[in-house]
Amino acid sequence: MKTNWAVLLGAAFIMATSAIGPGFLTQTTVFTDQFRASFAFAILASILIDIGAQMNVWRVITMSRMRGQDVANRVVPGLGYGVAALVVLGGLAFNIGNIAGCGLAFNVLFGVTERTGALISAAMAIGIFASKEAGLAMDKVAKVLGGLMIGLSTYVMFISSPPVGQAVVGAILPDHYGILMMPMITLVGGTVGGYITFAGGHRLLDAGIVGHENLHQVNKGAVTGVIITGIMRVILFLAVLGVVSAGATLGKGNPMADVFRFAAGDIGYKFFGVVLWSAAITSVVGAAYTSVSFLRSFSRTIDRYNSYTIMGFIIASTLVFVTVGRPIKVLILAGALNGLVLPVTLGTMLAAAYNKDIIGEYKHPRWLFAFGVLAVIVTAYAGAISLPSIAKIWG
């Protein structure tokens, strides 16, 4: 049981740190600056939807003992190949942005160029998968750096002296419910969209934590992952709220860096560098691991040389950033892909949840199914409204 809990916590942190990347930091800062205390409502609502989405996916994967793409192929023959293609493409796009975040963090911490920082960080990520116990190494890195992010951000939150009372009121009675729909949708897509949905579930599958006898642990892992992400979101929200409530004006170039600097001075700026690097490098690891897991079913070579394929994925992401750049546009494209992928993947999991040929005698709760349907509707809407932005940016 002790070993299982270590793997469960590792899976939860892999899911959480996959979600907490450079985009996560920027989203939280910009929306808090825009909506102030009312943004707490969007955070609370998104956490509830996230729990529903993750529990549905983790349960179906572990009860069926199949990866997401294999479940999709069982629901609709051939669908798994399309899902895998979308997830891998989205994961690659996000990883380019994550590598860029690593480079920016090294620039903040050590003054080196972003490209140099990206290359060094990529080498460190590759080192994790070069280990003989890559799974355990990945779990440990996710837990240590995830804890470091939360710890440093908590310090900045307390220093900024946020109006907690206003935040509590805003979580229940925001100024306007309607205008908070878009940030809520964005948070859901950024937390459980694309490859992120499957990061923890696939880790449990690889660790052998499957079947009805492990259902309680699966539930605990899924909820823990979302709660970790939610805690980080709330801490960042309160830190930003404290700074902007004190009258600070955040720049558009790097607003989160401004928050840390306003709250804690030069040391705060260095803390930002550590938080950004921790968020970026763990997202690099999570994106590479999960994206490649979607290819393992289709190739014995990839399955046999899984760690080497993951290293190649990281190298490819790094080379694109170093030679081409354009991380902002790539992240926007990836965000749109996530909005499109989650309704398909989660909808497929929901369809599989009542198919005995896939999940056996396991009985899926109807209240959880309803949660999943809500998440499908919300993210389908997000995907639809994100499409016009692609034409404007990439046209």
RAGIJO-V985315 format. One line per field, one symbol per residue. psi: psi as a letter, one per 40 degrees, with the letter a starting at -180 (. if undefined). burial: I if it has 9 or more other ideal C-beta (glycine too) atoms within 8 Angstrom, else O. Layout:
BEGIN
psi=???
burial=???
END
This chain:
BEGIN
psi=dddddddddddddddddddgadddddddddddddebdddddddddddddddddddddddddddefiiddddddddhhedddddddddddddddddddddddddddddddeeiidddddddddddddddeeidgddddddddddddddddddddddddddegigdddddddddgidhddeedddddddddedeibdddeddddddddeegiideedddddddddddddddddddddddddddddddeeihhiddgdddddddddeaddddddddddddddddddddddddddddeeddehdddddfdddddddddddddddddddbfdddddddddddddddddddddddddddehdedebehhhhdddddddddddddddddddeeddddddde.
burial=OOOIIIIIIIIIIIIIIIIIIIIIIIIIIIIIIOIIIIIIIIIIIIIIIIIIIIIIIIIIIIIIOIIIIIIIIIIOOOIIIIIIOIIIIIIIIIIIIIIIIIIIIIIIIOOOOIIIIIIIIIOIIIOIIOOOOIIOIIIIIIIOIIOIIIOIIIIIIOIIOIIOOIIIIIIOOIOOOOOIOOIIIIIIIIIIIIIIIIIIIIIIIOIOIIOOOIIOIIIIIIIIIIIIIIIIIIIIIIIIIIIIIIOIOIOOOOIIIIIIIIIIOOOIIIIIIIIIIIIIIIIIIIIIIIIIIIIIIOOOOIIOOIIOIIIOIIIIIIOIIIOOOOIOIIIIIIIIIIIIIIIIIIIIIIIIIOIOOIIOOIOIOOOIIOIIIIIIOIIIIIIOOIIOIIOOIOO
END
